[in-house]
Amino acid sequence: FKKNTFDLAISTGCFHNLNIYDLKLSLNEIKRVSKQSYVMVESYRDEKELFNLQCWALTCESFFSKKEWLWLFKEYNYNRHYEFIYFS
């Protein structure tokens, strides 16, 4: 798609299936094709939530804490809307 083709691009619960290299490409692409974007990612705040996430996401390639996701967003220049969900 051309740059800014969409008013809004949304990704909910998909990025956990990507490895770290594909995350960068995907975050850049979602920014490129849309004027605004929203990303919801699974995360964890403690060992129990990490265990629950690992049990839930059998195809998961990316298990990142909130702090790690924030670092990735900054590193990959993703400065749009995002949200974290947790498996308490």
Backbone torsions as a table, in degrees:
resi	resn	phi	psi	omega
1	PHE	NA	153.9	177.6
2	LYS	-73.3	162.5	178.7
3	LYS	-59.3	137.2	178.1
4	ASN	57.9	30.9	178.2
5	THR	-63.1	-38.0	-174.2
6	PHE	-108.4	144.8	174.7
7	ASP	-69.5	-35.9	-176.8
8	LEU	-147.6	134.2	172.2
9	ALA	-119.2	136.2	-176.0
10	ILE	-125.9	136.7	171.8
11	SER	-129.7	117.2	179.1
12	THR	-120.6	112.9	174.1
13	GLY	66.0	32.8	179.9
14	CYS	-112.8	-33.0	-171.6
15	PHE	-65.9	-18.9	177.8
16	HIS	-64.5	-19.2	179.9
17	ASN	-82.1	-5.9	-176.6
18	LEU	-101.6	148.1	172.5
19	ASN	-78.8	171.9	-172.2
20	ILE	-61.8	-32.7	179.7
21	TYR	-70.5	-41.3	178.1
22	ASP	-71.5	-26.2	175.4
23	LEU	-60.5	-44.5	179.9
24	LYS	-60.9	-47.9	179.5
25	LEU	-60.0	-43.2	-176.5
26	SER	-69.1	-42.1	177.7
27	LEU	-63.9	-40.5	177.2
28	ASN	-65.2	-39.3	-178.6
29	GLU	-69.6	-41.0	179.2
30	ILE	-63.6	-33.8	175.3
31	LYS	-71.3	-39.3	-175.8
32	ARG	-66.3	-43.3	-172.8
33	VAL	-86.2	-5.8	-175.2
34	SER	-130.7	153.8	176.1
35	LYS	-78.5	-33.1	175.8
36	GLN	-138.9	157.9	177.6
37	SER	-149.6	158.6	177.8
38	TYR	-137.0	129.1	-179.8
39	VAL	-124.3	127.5	173.4
40	MET	-112.7	125.6	-178.7
41	VAL	-125.9	149.8	175.0
42	GLU	-81.2	140.5	-178.1
43	SER	-147.4	-174.9	177.1
44	TYR	-149.5	153.7	179.6
45	ARG	-114.9	-12.8	179.8
46	ASP	-155.8	177.3	-175.9
47	GLU	-64.1	-35.9	178.6
48	LYS	-63.3	-45.7	179.3
49	GLU	-66.5	-34.7	175.7
50	LEU	-63.3	-45.7	177.7
51	PHE	-58.9	-46.7	179.5
52	ASN	-62.3	-39.9	177.6
53	LEU	-64.6	-43.4	179.6
54	GLN	-63.8	-35.8	177.8
55	CYS	-71.0	-34.8	-176.7
56	TRP	-77.9	-46.3	-170.8
57	ALA	-98.4	80.7	-175.8
58	LEU	-66.9	-25.1	180.0
59	THR	-98.0	8.2	-173.6
60	CYS	-66.2	132.6	174.1
61	GLU	-106.2	-20.7	-172.6
62	SER	-126.4	101.1	174.7
63	PHE	-104.2	99.9	-177.1
64	PHE	-123.2	141.0	172.9
65	SER	-72.5	167.5	178.2
66	LYS	-57.3	-44.0	179.8
67	LYS	-60.0	-41.0	179.3
68	GLU	-68.9	-40.8	176.1
69	TRP	-60.9	-44.0	179.9
70	LEU	-61.7	-39.2	176.7
71	TRP	-63.6	-44.1	178.6
72	LEU	-61.5	-44.5	178.8
73	PHE	-58.3	-42.6	179.1
74	LYS	-68.0	-46.4	-179.1
75	GLU	-60.9	-38.3	-178.1
76	TYR	-94.1	7.5	176.7
77	ASN	59.5	36.8	173.7
78	TYR	-92.7	103.9	-174.5
79	ASN	-117.3	31.8	179.8
80	ARG	-108.0	-165.6	-174.4
81	HIS	-72.1	139.7	177.2
82	TYR	-152.3	162.5	179.4
83	GLU	-150.5	150.8	177.6
84	PHE	-112.1	143.0	169.0
85	ILE	-119.5	152.9	-176.1
86	TYR	-130.2	152.3	177.8
87	PHE	-108.8	85.7	-176.6
88	SER	-70.8	NA	NA
